[in-house]
Amino acid sequence: MNTIVSTAHANGQKVRFWATPDTASPQREAIWHELLKAGVDFINTDDLAGLQQFLTEHDSQPSEPSITWESKNKR
């Protein structure tokens, strides 16, 4: 996973892994820990409150969102 993330970042891309567990469990928390440790840009979930709680407790260096919806290939 670290290679995937570092390669994507070197190419200016953001990383999000799809279909990670959504139900609160030790397995989900372990996966979220690994995603955070690997430096993924987005953690995909329908449990936004659970993710907020997880990040509040475990992300010691939160970043500000820097997403833009403008296309780089304007015509």
C-alpha positions in Angstrom: 0.0 0.0 0.0 2.9 2.4 0.8 4.2 1.9 -2.8 0.8 2.6 -4.3 0.5 5.8 -2.2 4.0 7.1 -2.8 3.8 6.4 -6.5 0.5 8.2 -6.9 1.7 11.2 -4.9 4.9 11.4 -6.9 2.6 11.7 -10.0 0.4 14.4 -8.4 -2.5 12.0 -7.8 -4.7 11.6 -4.7 -5.4 8.1 -3.2 -8.7 6.6 -2.0 -9.3 2.9 -1.5 -12.9 1.9 -2.3 -15.0 -0.6 -0.4 -13.3 -0.6 3.0 -15.4 -1.8 5.9 -18.2 0.5 7.1 -19.5 -1.3 10.1 -17.8 -0.3 13.4 -15.5 -3.1 14.4 -11.9 -3.7 15.5 -11.2 -4.8 11.9 -12.4 -1.5 10.5 -10.3 0.5 12.9 -7.3 -1.6 12.1 -7.8 -0.9 8.4 -8.3 2.8 9.0 -5.1 2.9 11.0 -3.2 1.3 8.1 -4.7 3.7 5.6 -3.8 6.7 7.8 -0.3 5.4 8.3 0.2 4.9 4.6 -0.8 8.5 3.9 -4.0 7.9 1.8 -5.8 11.1 1.0 -9.3 9.9 1.5 -10.9 7.3 3.7 -14.1 6.1 2.0 -17.0 5.5 4.3 -20.7 6.0 4.8 -20.1 6.4 8.6 -18.9 10.0 8.6 -19.5 10.4 12.4 -17.4 7.2 13.0 -14.6 8.5 10.8 -14.7 11.9 12.4 -14.3 10.3 15.9 -11.5 8.0 14.6 -9.6 10.9 13.0 -10.1 13.1 16.1 -8.6 10.3 18.3 -5.8 9.1 15.9 -4.8 11.7 13.4 -2.2 13.9 15.2 -1.5 16.0 12.1 -4.9 16.7 10.4 -4.7 18.6 7.2 -7.1 21.2 5.7 -9.1 20.0 2.7 -7.6 21.2 -0.5 -10.0 19.9 -3.1 -11.0 21.9 -6.1 -13.6 20.9 -8.6 -12.1 22.9 -11.4 -10.8 21.0 -14.4 -7.2 21.5 -15.3 -8.1 20.8 -18.9 -10.4 23.7 -19.6 -11.5 24.0 -23.2 
